[in-house]
Each structure stands twice: as structure tokens, then as C-alpha cells.
């Protein structure tokens, strides 16, 4: 009776309602987590299938070239897109290789012109390295292992022989603190990261005129106004980048706008990520931090 007079009974009922609501929300969160895990599994399987198909297409292309007398008589044993745990595993295997002194060659080739040491070490497979460039090259003097890796971060060209492959993980995987920005003519998304973990996000999009209809502006005026809108959008993007708290900056996105960020960015790269800013940034992160392996 006293509880009811003081309103405690109603409070207890409300507490029970809130606890039940909380349990319901937790079940929703668990279900969403399971759904995302399933989606990621499906994505990885689709990626593996795509890699196998890409290898098959390359194999058939090389066969056609040989039959047509193009002279291109070698092909990569396989190609694979590496990211995440798979990339970490492959790099660890390369790091585990031990040879005699100066038995392992590590090089970075920035164009199709190969240094003599790389050409000699690659032998009749050197043309494959030229096709993969710019790339890292890892091979041993016994010819037991030979791969090329097209990495997100490209160093200055070098060639070195050692008793093992020299691998700087920062060229292949997200390490330390950095900012990755996705810039398109109508979208901006910026994330600050510690390794693979995103710790901050900022994004926006711009409404650009996309179509010119009859009876409106002239085509020339329409294009001029759209160019002005893009310029304004890019200025807004540059202002947003000035607010970042990291030194390293990678800018990816639409090829036509990347030149505007050459001075600020450590690296620029073209990616096809589209959609809303936050999921588009996640796609851009995945695309940028991908290494392509060529088994030479």
C-alpha cells in the first residue's frame, strides 16, 4: 500500500518495461551482427570466385596471344587480390624465407624498364614483371620463389640482395595513424584511422546538376555552372582536410578531381566507391588497401 502511495509500484513497472525493451534491442543488435558476418562471408566468397575467374580470363588471353603469334609466350601462374588476414598471411610467409647471404632479391620497379638485376633474376619471366610494374619483386637465386606485388604505397625504385626478403608492412597494410579521404565531384568522406580501426569520420555530398534539359540553360552555361559547383565542392573538401589530426594523408576517388589534392596527399589513387559517404568510405578503404599478387 505504501509503495503504491509513493508511486514505487509504477516505477518498478516502468523499470521492467525498460529492461524488456533493452533485451529486445540487444536481440536486434545480435541479429544485425550475425547478418553483417554473413554478408562479409558472402563478400569474401564472391571475391575468391572473382579472382579465380580473373585468373582464368588471363590464362585464356595469354593462350590467344600465343596462338595469334604475338610473341607473348609466358603468363602468370595466377593472380590474386590480397587484403585483410589473407594479405597478412602472405606477407608473413614471404618474411619467413631465409637464404644464403645475398640469396634473396627484393626490388621495386616503377615502370616497365627493369634493372639488370631484376631481369637476370627473373629470366624468361621478366616480361611478366614488366607487365605487373609498378610492383615489388621478390625472388630467390635458386628460382624456387618468384612473385610480384602491386601495393597501395609505392616507394622509390630500389634493388637489394639479402638473406631474406625485405618487407616494410606500411607499403601494404594500414599501420599507425593516417587519414583516408574519398573525394568525388559530388561526395566527400574522410576517416581518421589507427591501423584498421576508424576513430573519426566526416562526410558530406553536394547536389550537382547532372542533366541538361531542353528549354533551360544553354549547354555551355549548364556545363559552366556545374564546373563552378564542382570547384566549390572541392574547396569545401580541402577545408575539411585541413581539420584532420594526422600527418599522413591518402586521397582516393574520382580520377578527374584527384589532381586538386596532389600537394596535400602523400598518395592519390583512383577507386570506384560510390553511394552514401560512410559506406562509400568503407568500400574505398577496402579497395585502396588491396595488394595484387602475381605468381611469376
C-alpha positions as protocol buffer text, in pm:
chain_id: "A"
residue {
  index: 1
  type: UNK
  ca { x: 0 y: 0 z: 0 }
}
residue {
  index: 2
  type: UNK
  ca { x: 278 y: 240 z: 95 }
}
residue {
  index: 3
  type: UNK
  ca { x: 465 y: 157 z: -230 }
}
residue {
  index: 4
  type: UNK
  ca { x: 158 y: 238 z: -435 }
}
residue {
  index: 5
  type: UNK
  ca { x: 104 y: 565 z: -247 }
}
residue {
  index: 6
  type: UNK
  ca { x: 460 y: 670 z: -313 }
}
residue {
  index: 7
  type: UNK
  ca { x: 440 y: 566 z: -679 }
}
residue {
  index: 8
  type: UNK
  ca { x: 707 y: 300 z: -639 }
}
residue {
  index: 9
  type: UNK
  ca { x: 490 y: 31 z: -793 }
}
residue {
  index: 10
  type: UNK
  ca { x: 461 y: 234 z: -1113 }
}
residue {
  index: 11
  type: UNK
  ca { x: 833 y: 295 z: -1115 }
}
residue {
  index: 12
  type: UNK
  ca { x: 900 y: -76 z: -1081 }
}
residue {
  index: 13
  type: UNK
  ca { x: 665 y: -148 z: -1370 }
}
residue {
  index: 14
  type: UNK
  ca { x: 842 y: 114 z: -1578 }
}
residue {
  index: 15
  type: UNK
  ca { x: 1180 y: -38 z: -1492 }
}
residue {
  index: 16
  type: UNK
  ca { x: 1057 y: -380 z: -1602 }
}
residue {
  index: 17
  type: UNK
  ca { x: 929 y: -231 z: -1929 }
}
residue {
  index: 18
  type: UNK
  ca { x: 1263 y: -63 z: -1993 }
}
residue {
  index: 19
  type: UNK
  ca { x: 1453 y: -381 z: -1913 }
}
residue {
  index: 20
  type: UNK
  ca { x: 1238 y: -576 z: -2159 }
}
residue {
  index: 21
  type: UNK
  ca { x: 1289 y: -305 z: -2422 }
}
residue {
  index: 22
  type: UNK
  ca { x: 1664 y: -324 z: -2361 }
}
residue {
  index: 23
  type: UNK
  ca { x: 1660 y: -703 z: -2405 }
}
residue {
  index: 24
  type: UNK
  ca { x: 1467 y: -655 z: -2730 }
}
residue {
  index: 25
  type: UNK
  ca { x: 1722 y: -404 z: -2857 }
}
residue {
  index: 26
  type: UNK
  ca { x: 2006 y: -639 z: -2763 }
}
residue {
  index: 27
  type: UNK
  ca { x: 1844 y: -918 z: -2963 }
}
residue {
  index: 28
  type: UNK
  ca { x: 1819 y: -680 z: -3258 }
}
residue {
  index: 29
  type: UNK
  ca { x: 2188 y: -591 z: -3224 }
}
residue {
  index: 30
  type: UNK
  ca { x: 2285 y: -958 z: -3209 }
}
residue {
  index: 31
  type: UNK
  ca { x: 2078 y: -1030 z: -3519 }
}
residue {
  index: 32
  type: UNK
  ca { x: 2237 y: -736 z: -3704 }
}
residue {
  index: 33
  type: UNK
  ca { x: 2584 y: -858 z: -3606 }
}
residue {
  index: 34
  type: UNK
  ca { x: 2506 y: -1205 z: -3741 }
}
residue {
  index: 35
  type: UNK
  ca { x: 2370 y: -1052 z: -4063 }
}
residue {
  index: 36
  type: UNK
  ca { x: 2686 y: -846 z: -4116 }
}
residue {
  index: 37
  type: UNK
  ca { x: 2903 y: -1152 z: -4056 }
}
residue {
  index: 38
  type: UNK
  ca { x: 2703 y: -1344 z: -4318 }
}
residue {
  index: 39
  type: UNK
  ca { x: 2738 y: -1055 z: -4565 }
}
residue {
  index: 40
  type: UNK
  ca { x: 3115 y: -1042 z: -4509 }
}
residue {
  index: 41
  type: UNK
  ca { x: 3142 y: -1417 z: -4564 }
}
residue {
  index: 42
  type: UNK
  ca { x: 2943 y: -1391 z: -4886 }
}
residue {
  index: 43
  type: UNK
  ca { x: 3162 y: -1099 z: -4998 }
}
residue {
  index: 44
  type: UNK
  ca { x: 3482 y: -1295 z: -4938 }
}
residue {
  index: 45
  type: UNK
  ca { x: 3348 y: -1597 z: -5126 }
}
residue {
  index: 46
  type: UNK
  ca { x: 3241 y: -1376 z: -5417 }
}
residue {
  index: 47
  type: UNK
  ca { x: 3587 y: -1220 z: -5417 }
}
residue {
  index: 48
  type: UNK
  ca { x: 3751 y: -1563 z: -5432 }
}
residue {
  index: 49
  type: UNK
  ca { x: 3529 y: -1658 z: -5724 }
}
residue {
  index: 50
  type: UNK
  ca { x: 3614 y: -1331 z: -5898 }
}
residue {
  index: 51
  type: UNK
  ca { x: 3986 y: -1397 z: -5851 }
}
residue {
  index: 52
  type: UNK
  ca { x: 3951 y: -1746 z: -5998 }
}
residue {
  index: 53
  type: UNK
  ca { x: 3761 y: -1608 z: -6296 }
}
residue {
  index: 54
  type: UNK
  ca { x: 4019 y: -1333 z: -6343 }
}
residue {
  index: 55
  type: UNK
  ca { x: 4296 y: -1595 z: -6346 }
}
residue {
  index: 56
  type: UNK
  ca { x: 4102 y: -1799 z: -6600 }
}
residue {
  index: 57
  type: UNK
  ca { x: 4047 y: -1494 z: -6823 }
}
residue {
  index: 58
  type: UNK
  ca { x: 4418 y: -1412 z: -6805 }
}
residue {
  index: 59
  type: UNK
  ca { x: 4508 y: -1770 z: -6889 }
}
residue {
  index: 60
  type: UNK
  ca { x: 4279 y: -1772 z: -7193 }
}
residue {
  index: 61
  type: UNK
  ca { x: 4402 y: -1429 z: -7304 }
}
residue {
  index: 62
  type: UNK
  ca { x: 4762 y: -1545 z: -7294 }
}
residue {
  index: 63
  type: UNK
  ca { x: 4669 y: -1859 z: -7487 }
}
residue {
  index: 64
  type: UNK
  ca { x: 4500 y: -1650 z: -7758 }
}
residue {
  index: 65
  type: UNK
  ca { x: 4806 y: -1424 z: -7778 }
}
residue {
  index: 66
  type: UNK
  ca { x: 5034 y: -1724 z: -7825 }
}
residue {
  index: 67
  type: UNK
  ca { x: 4815 y: -1875 z: -8093 }
}
residue {
  index: 68
  type: UNK
  ca { x: 4795 y: -1543 z: -8278 }
}
residue {
  index: 69
  type: UNK
  ca { x: 5174 y: -1521 z: -8288 }
}
residue {
  index: 70
  type: UNK
  ca { x: 5201 y: -1209 z: -8070 }
}
residue {
  index: 71
  type: UNK
  ca { x: 5519 y: -1345 z: -7917 }
}
residue {
  index: 72
  type: UNK
  ca { x: 5391 y: -1316 z: -7561 }
}
residue {
  index: 73
  type: UNK
  ca { x: 5463 y: -1675 z: -7464 }
}
residue {
  index: 74
  type: UNK
  ca { x: 5458 y: -1656 z: -7084 }
}
residue {
  index: 75
  type: UNK
  ca { x: 5174 y: -1599 z: -6841 }
}
residue {
  index: 76
  type: UNK
  ca { x: 5143 y: -1556 z: -6467 }
}
residue {
  index: 77
  type: UNK
  ca { x: 5081 y: -1881 z: -6284 }
}
residue {
  index: 78
  type: UNK
  ca { x: 4799 y: -1700 z: -6107 }
}
residue {
  index: 79
  type: UNK
  ca { x: 4687 y: -1361 z: -5982 }
}
residue {
  index: 80
  type: UNK
  ca { x: 4510 y: -1284 z: -5658 }
}
residue {
  index: 81
  type: UNK
  ca { x: 4376 y: -973 z: -5483 }
}
residue {
  index: 82
  type: UNK
  ca { x: 4502 y: -970 z: -5125 }
}
residue {
  index: 83
  type: UNK
  ca { x: 4362 y: -778 z: -4828 }
}
residue {
  index: 84
  type: UNK
  ca { x: 4299 y: -824 z: -4458 }
}
residue {
  index: 85
  type: UNK
  ca { x: 4405 y: -1152 z: -4299 }
}
residue {
  index: 86
  type: UNK
  ca { x: 4491 y: -1313 z: -4633 }
}
residue {
  index: 87
  type: UNK
  ca { x: 4738 y: -1033 z: -4710 }
}
residue {
  index: 88
  type: UNK
  ca { x: 4889 y: -1057 z: -4362 }
}
residue {
  index: 89
  type: UNK
  ca { x: 4939 y: -1432 z: -4406 }
}
residue {
  index: 90
  type: UNK
  ca { x: 5109 y: -1395 z: -4746 }
}
residue {
  index: 91
  type: UNK
  ca { x: 5344 y: -1123 z: -4619 }
}
residue {
  index: 92
  type: UNK
  ca { x: 5433 y: -1338 z: -4318 }
}
residue {
  index: 93
  type: UNK
  ca { x: 5525 y: -1626 z: -4548 }
}
residue {
  index: 94
  type: UNK
  ca { x: 5749 y: -1403 z: -4755 }
}
residue {
  index: 95
  type: UNK
  ca { x: 5913 y: -1270 z: -4439 }
}
residue {
  index: 96
  type: UNK
  ca { x: 5981 y: -1627 z: -4323 }
}
residue {
  index: 97
  type: UNK
  ca { x: 6201 y: -1709 z: -4626 }
}
residue {
  index: 98
  type: UNK
  ca { x: 6568 y: -1750 z: -4539 }
}
residue {
  index: 99
  type: UNK
  ca { x: 6850 y: -1791 z: -4789 }
}
residue {
  index: 100
  type: UNK
  ca { x: 7225 y: -1777 z: -4804 }
}
residue {
  index: 101
  type: UNK
  ca { x: 7375 y: -1427 z: -4784 }
}
residue {
  index: 102
  type: UNK
  ca { x: 7257 y: -1227 z: -5086 }
}
residue {
  index: 103
  type: UNK
  ca { x: 7032 y: -1511 z: -5196 }
}
residue {
  index: 104
  type: UNK
  ca { x: 6702 y: -1320 z: -5187 }
}
residue {
  index: 105
  type: UNK
  ca { x: 6625 y: -1030 z: -5417 }
}
residue {
  index: 106
  type: UNK
  ca { x: 6382 y: -755 z: -5314 }
}
residue {
  index: 107
  type: UNK
  ca { x: 6313 y: -476 z: -5562 }
}
residue {
  index: 108
  type: UNK
  ca { x: 6063 y: -212 z: -5653 }
}
residue {
  index: 109
  type: UNK
  ca { x: 6018 y: -143 z: -6023 }
}
residue {
  index: 110
  type: UNK
  ca { x: 5825 y: 173 z: -6110 }
}
residue {
  index: 111
  type: UNK
  ca { x: 5779 y: 113 z: -6484 }
}
residue {
  index: 112
  type: UNK
  ca { x: 5830 y: -150 z: -6748 }
}
residue {
  index: 113
  type: UNK
  ca { x: 6206 y: -85 z: -6774 }
}
residue {
  index: 114
  type: UNK
  ca { x: 6367 y: -345 z: -6550 }
}
residue {
  index: 115
  type: UNK
  ca { x: 6702 y: -307 z: -6372 }
}
residue {
  index: 116
  type: UNK
  ca { x: 6958 y: -562 z: -6490 }
}
residue {
  index: 117
  type: UNK
  ca { x: 6948 y: -748 z: -6158 }
}
residue {
  index: 118
  type: UNK
  ca { x: 6571 y: -795 z: -6181 }
}
residue {
  index: 119
  type: UNK
  ca { x: 6587 y: -903 z: -6547 }
}
residue {
  index: 120
  type: UNK
  ca { x: 6861 y: -1157 z: -6476 }
}
residue {
  index: 121
  type: UNK
  ca { x: 6686 y: -1294 z: -6166 }
}
residue {
  index: 122
  type: UNK
  ca { x: 6352 y: -1323 z: -6348 }
}
residue {
  index: 123
  type: UNK
  ca { x: 6499 y: -1490 z: -6656 }
}
residue {
  index: 124
  type: UNK
  ca { x: 6244 y: -1572 z: -6926 }
}
residue {
  index: 125
  type: UNK
  ca { x: 5968 y: -1448 z: -6694 }
}
residue {
  index: 126
  type: UNK
  ca { x: 6099 y: -1091 z: -6694 }
}
residue {
  index: 127
  type: UNK
  ca { x: 5826 y: -977 z: -6934 }
}
residue {
  index: 128
  type: UNK
  ca { x: 5569 y: -1062 z: -6666 }
}
residue {
  index: 129
  type: UNK
  ca { x: 5742 y: -832 z: -6419 }
}
residue {
  index: 130
  type: UNK
  ca { x: 5735 y: -554 z: -6678 }
}
residue {
  index: 131
  type: UNK
  ca { x: 5361 y: -607 z: -6725 }
}
residue {
  index: 132
  type: UNK
  ca { x: 5300 y: -602 z: -6348 }
}
residue {
  index: 133
  type: UNK
  ca { x: 5502 y: -283 z: -6289 }
}
residue {
  index: 134
  type: UNK
  ca { x: 5488 y: -69 z: -6087 }
}
residue {
  index: 135
  type: UNK
  ca { x: 5540 y: -350 z: -5839 }
}
residue {
  index: 136
  type: UNK
  ca { x: 5757 y: -510 z: -5574 }
}
residue {
  index: 137
  type: UNK
  ca { x: 5956 y: -812 z: -5689 }
}
residue {
  index: 138
  type: UNK
  ca { x: 6057 y: -1098 z: -5461 }
}
residue {
  index: 139
  type: UNK
  ca { x: 6267 y: -1386 z: -5597 }
}
residue {
  index: 140
  type: UNK
  ca { x: 6550 y: -1611 z: -5477 }
}
residue {
  index: 141
  type: UNK
  ca { x: 6867 y: -1712 z: -5651 }
}
residue {
  index: 142
  type: UNK
  ca { x: 6754 y: -2076 z: -5677 }
}
residue {
  index: 143
  type: UNK
  ca { x: 6439 y: -1980 z: -5866 }
}
residue {
  index: 144
  type: UNK
  ca { x: 6216 y: -2153 z: -5609 }
}
residue {
  index: 145
  type: UNK
  ca { x: 6001 y: -1848 z: -5543 }
}
residue {
  index: 146
  type: UNK
  ca { x: 5915 y: -1553 z: -5764 }
}
residue {
  index: 147
  type: UNK
  ca { x: 5626 y: -1312 z: -5709 }
}
residue {
  index: 148
  type: UNK
  ca { x: 5535 y: -953 z: -5791 }
}
residue {
  index: 149
  type: UNK
  ca { x: 5313 y: -748 z: -5562 }
}
residue {
  index: 150
  type: UNK
  ca { x: 5128 y: -436 z: -5674 }
}
residue {
  index: 151
  type: UNK
  ca { x: 5096 y: -244 z: -5346 }
}
residue {
  index: 152
  type: UNK
  ca { x: 4896 y: 63 z: -5238 }
}
residue {
  index: 153
  type: UNK
  ca { x: 5203 y: 261 z: -5129 }
}
residue {
  index: 154
  type: UNK
  ca { x: 5489 y: 281 z: -5379 }
}
residue {
  index: 155
  type: UNK
  ca { x: 5845 y: 366 z: -5267 }
}
residue {
  index: 156
  type: UNK
  ca { x: 6127 y: 497 z: -5483 }
}
residue {
  index: 157
  type: UNK
  ca { x: 6276 y: 226 z: -5707 }
}
residue {
  index: 158
  type: UNK
  ca { x: 6541 y: 7 z: -5543 }
}
residue {
  index: 159
  type: UNK
  ca { x: 6710 y: -331 z: -5576 }
}
residue {
  index: 160
  type: UNK
  ca { x: 6871 y: -521 z: -5290 }
}
residue {
  index: 161
  type: UNK
  ca { x: 7007 y: -870 z: -5227 }
}
residue {
  index: 162
  type: UNK
  ca { x: 6996 y: -1010 z: -4874 }
}
residue {
  index: 163
  type: UNK
  ca { x: 6950 y: -1333 z: -4678 }
}
residue {
  index: 164
  type: UNK
  ca { x: 6572 y: -1278 z: -4681 }
}
residue {
  index: 165
  type: UNK
  ca { x: 6308 y: -1059 z: -4838 }
}
residue {
  index: 166
  type: UNK
  ca { x: 6295 y: -704 z: -4704 }
}
residue {
  index: 167
  type: UNK
  ca { x: 5932 y: -609 z: -4644 }
}
residue {
  index: 168
  type: UNK
  ca { x: 5802 y: -284 z: -4499 }
}
residue {
  index: 169
  type: UNK
  ca { x: 5445 y: -361 z: -4394 }
}
residue {
  index: 170
  type: UNK
  ca { x: 5344 y: 6 z: -4422 }
}
residue {
  index: 171
  type: UNK
  ca { x: 5356 y: -25 z: -4802 }
}
residue {
  index: 172
  type: UNK
  ca { x: 5092 y: -299 z: -4797 }
}
residue {
  index: 173
  type: UNK
  ca { x: 4881 y: -267 z: -4481 }
}
residue {
  index: 174
  type: UNK
  ca { x: 4731 y: 18 z: -4278 }
}
residue {
  index: 175
  type: UNK
  ca { x: 4973 y: 94 z: -3995 }
}
residue {
  index: 176
  type: UNK
  ca { x: 4999 y: 377 z: -3745 }
}
residue {
  index: 177
  type: UNK
  ca { x: 4776 y: 683 z: -3770 }
}
residue {
  index: 178
  type: UNK
  ca { x: 4661 y: 826 z: -4102 }
}
residue {
  index: 179
  type: UNK
  ca { x: 4367 y: 985 z: -4281 }
}
residue {
  index: 180
  type: UNK
  ca { x: 4196 y: 831 z: -4581 }
}
residue {
  index: 181
  type: UNK
  ca { x: 3970 y: 1064 z: -4780 }
}
residue {
  index: 182
  type: UNK
  ca { x: 3733 y: 969 z: -5059 }
}
residue {
  index: 183
  type: UNK
  ca { x: 3670 y: 1257 z: -5299 }
}
residue {
  index: 184
  type: UNK
  ca { x: 3429 y: 1259 z: -5589 }
}
residue {
  index: 185
  type: UNK
  ca { x: 3286 y: 1556 z: -5775 }
}
residue {
  index: 186
  type: UNK
  ca { x: 2968 y: 1520 z: -5567 }
}
residue {
  index: 187
  type: UNK
  ca { x: 3086 y: 1347 z: -5248 }
}
residue {
  index: 188
  type: UNK
  ca { x: 3341 y: 1371 z: -4969 }
}
residue {
  index: 189
  type: UNK
  ca { x: 3415 y: 1121 z: -4693 }
}
residue {
  index: 190
  type: UNK
  ca { x: 3711 y: 1136 z: -4455 }
}
residue {
  index: 191
  type: UNK
  ca { x: 3814 y: 887 z: -4191 }
}
residue {
  index: 192
  type: UNK
  ca { x: 4097 y: 901 z: -3941 }
}
residue {
  index: 193
  type: UNK
  ca { x: 4245 y: 561 z: -3860 }
}
residue {
  index: 194
  type: UNK
  ca { x: 4473 y: 383 z: -3620 }
}
residue {
  index: 195
  type: UNK
  ca { x: 4571 y: 80 z: -3822 }
}
residue {
  index: 196
  type: UNK
  ca { x: 4249 y: -74 z: -3949 }
}
residue {
  index: 197
  type: UNK
  ca { x: 4032 y: 94 z: -3687 }
}
residue {
  index: 198
  type: UNK
  ca { x: 3850 y: 410 z: -3787 }
}
residue {
  index: 199
  type: UNK
  ca { x: 3841 y: 655 z: -3495 }
}
residue {
  index: 200
  type: UNK
  ca { x: 3680 y: 958 z: -3663 }
}
residue {
  index: 201
  type: UNK
  ca { x: 3456 y: 1029 z: -3959 }
}
residue {
  index: 202
  type: UNK
  ca { x: 3334 y: 1332 z: -4151 }
}
residue {
  index: 203
  type: UNK
  ca { x: 3141 y: 1332 z: -4477 }
}
residue {
  index: 204
  type: UNK
  ca { x: 2902 y: 1523 z: -4698 }
}
residue {
  index: 205
  type: UNK
  ca { x: 2771 y: 1528 z: -5052 }
}
residue {
  index: 206
  type: UNK
  ca { x: 2687 y: 1806 z: -5295 }
}
residue {
  index: 207
  type: UNK
  ca { x: 2387 y: 1839 z: -5521 }
}
residue {
  index: 208
  type: UNK
  ca { x: 2525 y: 1879 z: -5871 }
}
residue {
  index: 209
  type: UNK
  ca { x: 2327 y: 1945 z: -6183 }
}
residue {
  index: 210
  type: UNK
  ca { x: 2363 y: 1622 z: -6381 }
}
residue {
  index: 211
  type: UNK
  ca { x: 2141 y: 1666 z: -6684 }
}
residue {
  index: 212
  type: UNK
  ca { x: 2078 y: 1940 z: -6932 }
}
residue {
  index: 213
  type: UNK
  ca { x: 1716 y: 1960 z: -7044 }
}
residue {
  index: 214
  type: UNK
  ca { x: 1577 y: 2141 z: -7346 }
}
residue {
  index: 215
  type: UNK
  ca { x: 1425 y: 2481 z: -7279 }
}
residue {
  index: 216
  type: UNK
  ca { x: 1659 y: 2552 z: -6989 }
}
residue {
  index: 217
  type: UNK
  ca { x: 2013 y: 2687 z: -6978 }
}
residue {
  index: 218
  type: UNK
  ca { x: 2229 y: 2653 z: -7284 }
}
residue {
  index: 219
  type: UNK
  ca { x: 2459 y: 2352 z: -7272 }
}
residue {
  index: 220
  type: UNK
  ca { x: 2763 y: 2574 z: -7237 }
}
residue {
  index: 221
  type: UNK
  ca { x: 2612 y: 2766 z: -6946 }
}
residue {
  index: 222
  type: UNK
  ca { x: 2496 y: 2444 z: -6783 }
}
residue {
  index: 223
  type: UNK
  ca { x: 2847 y: 2299 z: -6801 }
}
residue {
  index: 224
  type: UNK
  ca { x: 2999 y: 2622 z: -6668 }
}
residue {
  index: 225
  type: UNK
  ca { x: 2763 y: 2626 z: -6370 }
}
residue {
  index: 226
  type: UNK
  ca { x: 2836 y: 2261 z: -6300 }
}
residue {
  index: 227
  type: UNK
  ca { x: 3211 y: 2324 z: -6313 }
}
residue {
  index: 228
  type: UNK
  ca { x: 3162 y: 2607 z: -6063 }
}
residue {
  index: 229
  type: UNK
  ca { x: 2968 y: 2374 z: -5836 }
}
residue {
  index: 230
  type: UNK
  ca { x: 3246 y: 2115 z: -5854 }
}
residue {
  index: 231
  type: UNK
  ca { x: 3510 y: 2380 z: -5777 }
}
residue {
  index: 232
  type: UNK
  ca { x: 3309 y: 2492 z: -5476 }
}
residue {
  index: 233
  type: UNK
  ca { x: 3272 y: 2132 z: -5362 }
}
residue {
  index: 234
  type: UNK
  ca { x: 3647 y: 2068 z: -5393 }
}
residue {
  index: 235
  type: UNK
  ca { x: 3726 y: 2381 z: -5193 }
}
residue {
  index: 236
  type: UNK
  ca { x: 3495 y: 2255 z: -4923 }
}
residue {
  index: 237
  type: UNK
  ca { x: 3677 y: 1920 z: -4931 }
}
residue {
  index: 238
  type: UNK
  ca { x: 4015 y: 2090 z: -4895 }
}
residue {
  index: 239
  type: UNK
  ca { x: 3891 y: 2289 z: -4595 }
}
residue {
  index: 240
  type: UNK
  ca { x: 3767 y: 1968 z: -4435 }
}
residue {
  index: 241
  type: UNK
  ca { x: 4105 y: 1802 z: -4488 }
}
residue {
  index: 242
  type: UNK
  ca { x: 4275 y: 2089 z: -4305 }
}
residue {
  index: 243
  type: UNK
  ca { x: 4084 y: 1985 z: -3992 }
}
residue {
  index: 244
  type: UNK
  ca { x: 4237 y: 1636 z: -3980 }
}
residue {
  index: 245
  type: UNK
  ca { x: 4464 y: 1550 z: -3688 }
}
residue {
  index: 246
  type: UNK
  ca { x: 4708 y: 1315 z: -3869 }
}
residue {
  index: 247
  type: UNK
  ca { x: 5012 y: 1387 z: -4081 }
}
residue {
  index: 248
  type: UNK
  ca { x: 4976 y: 1106 z: -4334 }
}
residue {
  index: 249
  type: UNK
  ca { x: 4700 y: 1162 z: -4588 }
}
residue {
  index: 250
  type: UNK
  ca { x: 4580 y: 930 z: -4861 }
}
residue {
  index: 251
  type: UNK
  ca { x: 4323 y: 1069 z: -5105 }
}
residue {
  index: 252
  type: UNK
  ca { x: 4130 y: 834 z: -5331 }
}
residue {
  index: 253
  type: UNK
  ca { x: 3833 y: 865 z: -5561 }
}
residue {
  index: 254
  type: UNK
  ca { x: 3738 y: 1006 z: -5898 }
}
residue {
  index: 255
  type: UNK
  ca { x: 4036 y: 1045 z: -6132 }
}
residue {
  index: 256
  type: UNK
  ca { x: 3915 y: 1380 z: -6266 }
}
residue {
  index: 257
  type: UNK
  ca { x: 3938 y: 1551 z: -5925 }
}
residue {
  index: 258
  type: UNK
  ca { x: 4245 y: 1390 z: -5767 }
}
residue {
  index: 259
  type: UNK
  ca { x: 4489 y: 1639 z: -5920 }
}
residue {
  index: 260
  type: UNK
  ca { x: 4347 y: 1904 z: -5688 }
}
residue {
  index: 261
  type: UNK
  ca { x: 4495 y: 1716 z: -5390 }
}
residue {
  index: 262
  type: UNK
  ca { x: 4844 y: 1633 z: -5516 }
}
residue {
  index: 263
  type: UNK
  ca { x: 5007 y: 1891 z: -5289 }
}
residue {
  index: 264
  type: UNK
  ca { x: 4831 y: 1775 z: -4971 }
}
residue {
  index: 265
  type: UNK
  ca { x: 4825 y: 1398 z: -5019 }
}
residue {
  index: 266
  type: UNK
  ca { x: 5107 y: 1151 z: -4965 }
}
residue {
  index: 267
  type: UNK
  ca { x: 4934 y: 917 z: -5211 }
}
residue {
  index: 268
  type: UNK
  ca { x: 4641 y: 951 z: -5451 }
}
residue {
  index: 269
  type: UNK
  ca { x: 4463 y: 660 z: -5617 }
}
residue {
  index: 270
  type: UNK
  ca { x: 4156 y: 601 z: -5828 }
}
residue {
  index: 271
  type: UNK
  ca { x: 3875 y: 394 z: -5675 }
}
residue {
  index: 272
  type: UNK
  ca { x: 3516 y: 333 z: -5785 }
}
residue {
  index: 273
  type: UNK
  ca { x: 3346 y: 367 z: -5444 }
}
residue {
  index: 274
  type: UNK
  ca { x: 3002 y: 529 z: -5470 }
}
residue {
  index: 275
  type: UNK
  ca { x: 2689 y: 569 z: -5258 }
}
residue {
  index: 276
  type: UNK
  ca { x: 2637 y: 741 z: -4924 }
}
residue {
  index: 277
  type: UNK
  ca { x: 2955 y: 889 z: -4770 }
}
residue {
  index: 278
  type: UNK
  ca { x: 3011 y: 643 z: -4484 }
}
residue {
  index: 279
  type: UNK
  ca { x: 2959 y: 311 z: -4668 }
}
residue {
  index: 280
  type: UNK
  ca { x: 3142 y: 456 z: -4970 }
}
residue {
  index: 281
  type: UNK
  ca { x: 3442 y: 529 z: -4747 }
}
residue {
  index: 282
  type: UNK
  ca { x: 3437 y: 170 z: -4620 }
}
residue {
  index: 283
  type: UNK
  ca { x: 3443 y: 46 z: -4981 }
}
residue {
  index: 284
  type: UNK
  ca { x: 3723 y: 290 z: -5067 }
}
residue {
  index: 285
  type: UNK
  ca { x: 3927 y: 171 z: -4767 }
}
residue {
  index: 286
  type: UNK
  ca { x: 3889 y: -190 z: -4881 }
}
residue {
  index: 287
  type: UNK
  ca { x: 3983 y: -106 z: -5242 }
}
residue {
  index: 288
  type: UNK
  ca { x: 4281 y: 112 z: -5150 }
}
residue {
  index: 289
  type: UNK
  ca { x: 4434 y: -137 z: -4908 }
}
residue {
  index: 290
  type: UNK
  ca { x: 4439 y: -416 z: -5165 }
}
residue {
  index: 291
  type: UNK
  ca { x: 4756 y: -574 z: -5300 }
}
residue {
  index: 292
  type: UNK
  ca { x: 4755 y: -773 z: -5623 }
}
residue {
  index: 293
  type: UNK
  ca { x: 4982 y: -1076 z: -5625 }
}
residue {
  index: 294
  type: UNK
  ca { x: 5130 y: -1206 z: -5950 }
}
residue {
  index: 295
  type: UNK
  ca { x: 5281 y: -1552 z: -5918 }
}
residue {
  index: 296
  type: UNK
  ca { x: 5569 y: -1520 z: -6165 }
}
